[in-house]
Amino acid sequence: MLSMDHYTYWKEGVAEGRAEGKAEVVIQMLRKHLSLEMIAEVTNFTVEEVKAIAKEHALI
């Protein structure tokens, strides 16, 4: 059984992995030229978060 600290770290790792996966989806959508608004709607990110991901990967 996991201790509370290990469980907390595990949950944080799972959440981080999901966020990275969603960011990859955003990148693929940007490469397909979907609008920032559509990407935000589908991923539940804000338009500003989508823009930040796009800028980070030199897609806008």
C-alpha positions as CSV (number, residue, x, y, z in Angstrom):
1,M,0.0,0.0,0.0
2,L,1.2,3.5,-0.8
3,S,1.9,5.9,2.0
4,M,0.1,9.3,1.8
5,D,3.3,11.0,0.5
6,H,3.8,8.4,-2.2
7,Y,0.1,8.6,-3.2
8,T,0.3,12.4,-3.4
9,Y,3.4,12.2,-5.7
10,W,1.7,9.5,-7.8
11,K,-1.4,11.6,-8.2
12,E,0.7,14.7,-9.2
13,G,2.6,12.6,-11.7
14,V,-0.6,11.3,-13.2
15,A,-2.0,14.8,-13.5
16,E,1.3,16.1,-15.1
17,G,1.2,13.3,-17.6
18,R,-2.4,14.1,-18.6
19,A,-1.5,17.8,-19.0
20,E,1.5,16.8,-21.2
21,G,-0.8,14.6,-23.3
22,K,-3.3,17.4,-23.8
23,A,-0.5,19.7,-24.8
24,E,0.5,17.2,-27.5
25,V,-3.1,17.1,-28.7
26,V,-3.0,20.9,-28.9
27,I,0.2,20.8,-30.9
28,Q,-1.3,18.4,-33.4
29,M,-4.5,20.5,-33.7
30,L,-2.4,23.6,-34.4
31,R,-0.5,21.7,-37.1
32,K,-3.8,20.9,-38.7
33,H,-4.6,24.6,-38.6
34,L,-7.6,24.4,-36.3
35,S,-8.6,27.8,-34.8
36,L,-7.4,28.7,-31.3
37,E,-11.0,29.0,-30.2
38,M,-11.9,25.5,-31.4
39,I,-8.8,24.0,-29.8
40,A,-9.7,25.7,-26.5
41,E,-13.2,24.5,-26.6
42,V,-12.3,20.9,-27.3
43,T,-9.4,20.7,-24.8
44,N,-10.9,22.8,-22.0
45,F,-7.8,25.0,-22.2
46,T,-8.2,28.8,-22.4
47,V,-7.3,30.5,-25.6
48,E,-4.4,32.1,-23.7
49,E,-3.1,28.6,-22.7
50,V,-3.4,27.4,-26.3
51,K,-1.5,30.5,-27.5
52,A,1.2,29.8,-24.9
53,I,1.6,26.2,-26.1
54,A,1.7,27.4,-29.7
55,K,4.4,30.0,-29.0
56,E,6.4,27.5,-26.9
57,H,6.6,25.2,-30.0
58,A,7.0,28.1,-32.5
59,L,3.6,27.4,-34.1
60,I,2.4,31.0,-34.1
